[in-house]
Amino acid sequence: MPMLRGFLVLVLFFILGESVRLLLALPVSGGVLGMVVITFTLMVKGSVSDDLAQASQGLISVLVLLIMPGVVGVFFTADQFSGQWLAVAAALLLGTFLSVLTTLLLMRAVTTRGVGDGE
């Protein structure tokens, strides 16, 4: 039951993000907006509930399933990329590098701040 409550929280933030996207006609995914709102909410709250943590861990274990639709879509539209593979490869490599770099810098900032707060 705790996992169900946590999943309900995630779905509510997704719906909130979709609502904001529709009301403001933003060109951003409702899921992304929901993640931003839940991130700020958890930052203000200062902790994550056990229900939300349990639901999140359950979803992380199947995270690869979220990537599959994009991969399948590229497979079926590969003919549209003919002659553009260099640009696609460069974008993938640069995007991956920037994602990893951003994650590294953010993790370093968070762990440094966390160590300093405990002393």
N, C-alpha and C positions, 0 to 999 in steps of 0.2 A: 504493500500500500504506500510506503514512503516514496518509492520510485514513481508511482503514478502521480502523487502530489507534485513531485519535482518536475515531471514531464508536463503537468498542467501549467506550472509556472513558466516553463520554456515556451509552451504554446501561447500562453497569454501575452508574453513579450513579443512573440512573432506577430500575433494579431495586432498588437499595439503598433509595431513597426509598419505593418501593412496599412493600417489606418492612417498613420502619419504620412506615409508615402502617397496614398490616394488623396488625402485632404490637401496636401501641399503640392501635389503633382511633381514630386521629386523623381529624378532619373536614377534612383538608387533602390536596390532590392529591399523589400520590407524585412527580410531576414537580417540584413546588415544593420538596418536601423534598429531593429529589436535587440540585436547584440550590443549596439552602442548604448541603448537605454539600460539594458540589464547590467552592462559594465559599470555605468555611472551609478546605478542604484546600489550595486554591491560595493562600490568604492565608498559611497556615503554610509551605507550600513556597516561596512568594515568586516563583514564575515559572510560566509556562504552557509546556508542551512544544510543539514545532513540530507534532507530530501532532495534538494537541488544537486548536491554533490553526487549522490547515488545515481540520479537520473543522468547526469552529465557523464559519469563514468560508463554507464551502460551505452550511451550514444557514441562515445569515443571509440569503443570496441568495434563499432560498425561504420566508422568514419569513411572507410574506403568505398562503401556503397554510394556515398554522396559524389564521389569522383567519377564513377562508372558512366552515368548518363552523358557527361561531357566527352569522355573518351569514345563512347559509341557514336555520338554525334559527329565527331571529327572523322571517324572511320567511314561513315556513310557520305560525308561531304568532302572527302579527300580530293576529288577532282577539281574542286573550286580553288584548291591551294596550289595547283600546278604552276610552276614557275615562281612561287612565292615561298618555297621551303626555307630559304636562307633567312628571310625576314621572320618567319614563324619560329625557326630554331633560335634565332637571336633574341626574339621576344621572350621565349620560354626560358632560355638560359639567364637573361638579364632579370626577368621577373622572379625566377627562383633565387638568384643571388641576392636580390634586394629584399626578398621575403626573409631569407635566412639571416641576412645582416640586420634587418630591423628587429627580428626576434631576439637575436644575440644582444643587441644594444638595449632593448627593453628589459630583457632578463637581467642583464648586468645592472641596470639602473634600479630595478626592483629589489634584487638581492642585496645590493650595496645599501639601499635605503633601509631594508629590513634588518640588516646587521647593525647599522648605526642606531636604529630605534631601540634595539634591545639593550644597548650599553648604557 
